Every structure is written in structure tokens, then in C-alpha cells.
């Protein structure tokens, strides 16, 4: 939800860092993800620029959302408009191990487009 004193206008092909007025604390076993709202994306071409935006457990500042206007018209945000979704997700912690060999797979090192349509 936008927490703003004055309306914000986002021009086409532009982004804006929208304040939410929210800050939070949660366990280090989680992260908060900021995701676009499907209705804004489908109807207004508004997305969260760094989807998903990640809020780490040790961040204590105000949560802000980077919105991008992919549309052809200005997009207006008013106070308390719902601008994004927030999801609490578990974080799987792992340790990396350096190796010179990886097990073979059918795909191998085939990159983008290598698995067909």
C-alpha cells in the first residue's frame, strides 16, 4: 500500500520508488518478497521493477516498492492505493563446496533455448 502525502505520477517507461510507511522485524529464517499485482500488470502495465523485490530479515528501514510503468500513459498513485503484494517466504540456507567435476545430465551445459519449445 502506498503511504504518500501527495499523489505520484509515473510517466511511461519510468520508475518510481514508492514509500509504504511499513517497517518490520521477522526471523532470519525468512525473507519478504515484494511482487507485482496481477491486475495492475494486466490492466495498467505496472510492474515491480526488481521482481521479486527481497527484504532481508536484518533490514529495519521503511519498505519501498520500485514500480515501473511499461504503459503508454501516465500512471497515478494515490495515498493507500494497493501497489504490490508482500509474501513471507522461508530461506533455505546451504553451504557451497568447490569441485572440479559435476555429474552428467541429459541437458549438459545447454543454455537458453536448449530444451526446445
C-alpha positions in Angstrom: 0.0 0.0 0.0 1.3 3.4 -0.9 1.8 5.8 2.1 2.2 9.2 0.5 1.2 12.8 1.2 0.7 13.8 -2.5 -0.2 11.7 -5.5 2.6 10.3 -7.5 2.6 10.3 -11.3 4.8 7.7 -13.1 5.4 8.6 -16.7 5.6 5.9 -19.4 8.9 4.0 -19.4 9.8 5.4 -16.0 10.1 4.0 -12.5 9.4 5.5 -9.0 10.4 4.3 -5.5 7.1 4.3 -3.7 7.1 4.5 0.1 4.8 2.2 2.0 5.1 3.5 5.6 5.9 -0.1 6.7 8.9 -1.5 8.5 9.1 -4.9 10.2 11.1 -7.5 12.0 11.0 -11.2 11.3 13.1 -14.3 11.8 16.4 -14.7 10.0 14.9 -18.0 8.5 12.6 -15.9 6.3 12.6 -13.1 3.7 9.8 -10.9 2.5 9.2 -10.8 -1.3 7.6 -7.8 -3.0 5.6 -8.9 -6.1 3.5 -7.2 -8.7 -0.3 -7.2 -8.5 -1.6 -9.1 -11.5 -4.4 -6.6 -12.1 -2.0 -3.6 -12.3 0.2 -5.6 -14.6 -2.6 -6.8 -16.9 -4.7 -3.6 -17.0 -2.2 -0.8 -16.5 1.2 -2.3 -17.4 2.6 -1.5 -14.0 5.1 -3.9 -12.5 7.6 -4.2 -9.7 10.9 -3.5 -11.4 13.1 -5.9 -9.4 10.6 -8.8 -9.2 10.6 -10.2 -6.7 12.0 -7.5 -4.5 13.7 -9.0 -1.5 13.5 -7.6 2.0 16.2 -9.3 4.2 15.5 -10.2 7.8 18.0 -7.7 9.1 16.6 -4.7 7.3 14.8 -2.2 9.6 14.1 0.8 7.4 10.9 1.7 5.6 9.9 -0.8 2.9 9.7 0.9 -0.5 8.5 -0.5 -3.8 10.1 0.2 -7.2 7.2 0.4 -9.6 7.8 0.6 -13.4 5.3 1.9 -15.9 5.5 -0.2 -19.1 2.4 1.5 -20.5 1.8 4.4 -22.9 0.0 6.7 -20.4 0.9 8.2 -17.1 0.0 6.1 -14.0 -1.3 7.9 -10.9 -0.8 6.6 -7.4 -2.9 8.0 -4.5 -2.4 7.5 -0.8 -3.4 4.0 0.4 -3.5 2.6 -3.2 -2.6 -1.1 -3.2 0.5 -1.2 -5.4 2.1 -4.6 -4.7 1.9 -7.8 -2.8 4.1 -8.9 0.1 4.8 -12.6 0.8 6.8 -14.0 3.7 9.0 -16.9 2.4 11.4 -19.3 4.1 15.0 -19.1 3.2 16.9 -22.3 2.6 20.5 -21.9 3.8 23.2 -24.0 2.2 26.9 -24.3 2.1 28.8 -24.4 -1.2 31.6 -26.8 -1.9 34.1 -26.2 -4.6 34.6 -29.0 -7.1 36.2 -29.7 -10.5 33.6 -32.2 -11.5 29.8 -32.2 -11.8 27.6 -35.2 -12.5 26.5 -35.5 -16.2 22.9 -34.8 -17.2 21.0 -35.1 -20.5 21.0 -31.3 -20.8 24.6 -30.9 -20.0 25.7 -27.2 -20.4 22.9 -26.4 -22.9 21.8 -22.8 -22.2 18.9 -20.7 -23.2 16.5 -22.4 -25.6 18.4 -25.7 -25.5 15.4 -27.7 -24.2 13.0 -26.9 -27.1 9.6 -25.2 -27.0 
